[in-house]
């Protein structure tokens, strides 16, 4: 199954514009196709990540799944705009 990565690409563009401290990781194993991890610029800890791949919320529609690292709370499916809305302000902490 070929996944639609447009929302992941949009998310990366917004994170770059905001100057967020993040890394985009291709993950061909375990069905996860792509992941963006956002880190705290002050201490380098993981804050949240967004993924798309087999078994994730919304993957068949090209949408993203968001997970908060501190709680393990997962939500989705989300567009790139939805991820930004949910994480507003957190990418700079």
C-alpha positions in Angstrom: 0.0 0.0 0.0 1.4 3.4 -1.0 0.7 6.0 1.6 -0.2 9.6 0.8 2.5 11.8 2.5 1.0 15.2 1.6 -0.1 15.9 5.2 3.3 14.9 6.6 5.0 17.2 4.0 2.7 20.1 5.0 3.5 19.5 8.7 7.2 19.6 8.0 6.8 22.9 6.1 5.0 24.5 9.0 7.5 23.2 11.5 10.4 24.6 9.4 8.7 28.0 9.2 8.2 28.1 13.0 11.8 27.1 13.6 10.8 24.0 15.6 13.5 21.6 16.7 12.4 18.4 15.0 13.5 15.4 13.0 11.7 13.6 10.1 12.4 9.9 10.1 11.4 7.3 7.5 10.4 4.1 9.2 9.9 1.2 6.8 9.6 -1.4 9.6 6.4 -2.3 11.5 4.1 -0.6 9.1 5.0 2.9 10.1 6.0 4.8 7.0 7.1 8.3 8.3 7.5 10.0 11.7 8.2 13.5 12.7 9.5 13.9 16.2 9.5 17.3 17.9 12.0 18.0 20.6 12.4 20.6 23.3 15.0 23.1 22.2 16.0 23.7 25.8 16.8 20.2 26.9 16.4 18.0 23.8 13.6 15.8 25.3 10.9 14.4 22.9 7.7 16.4 23.2 5.4 14.8 20.6 5.5 12.9 17.4 3.3 12.5 14.4 3.2 9.3 12.3 1.5 7.9 9.3 1.6 4.2 8.4 -0.3 1.0 8.4 -2.4 0.7 11.6 -2.3 4.3 12.5 -5.4 6.5 12.8 -6.3 7.9 9.3 -3.5 6.3 7.4 -5.7 5.1 4.5 -7.0 8.7 4.1 -3.4 10.2 4.3 -4.0 11.6 7.7 -1.7 11.7 10.7 -1.7 10.3 14.2 -0.3 12.5 17.1 1.2 11.1 20.3 2.3 13.1 23.3 5.5 11.7 24.7 4.9 12.5 28.4 1.5 10.8 28.6 1.4 8.5 25.6 -1.9 10.1 24.7 -2.7 9.4 21.0 -5.2 11.3 18.8 -6.1 11.1 15.2 -6.8 11.2 12.4 -5.6 14.7 11.9 -4.5 16.9 9.1 -1.3 18.8 9.3 -3.3 21.8 10.4 -5.0 19.7 13.1 -1.6 18.6 14.5 -0.4 22.2 14.6 -3.6 23.3 16.3 -3.3 20.5 18.9 0.4 21.3 19.6 0.3 25.1 19.3 3.2 26.4 21.5 4.6 23.0 22.5 7.2 22.8 19.7 9.1 25.8 21.2 9.2 24.4 24.8 
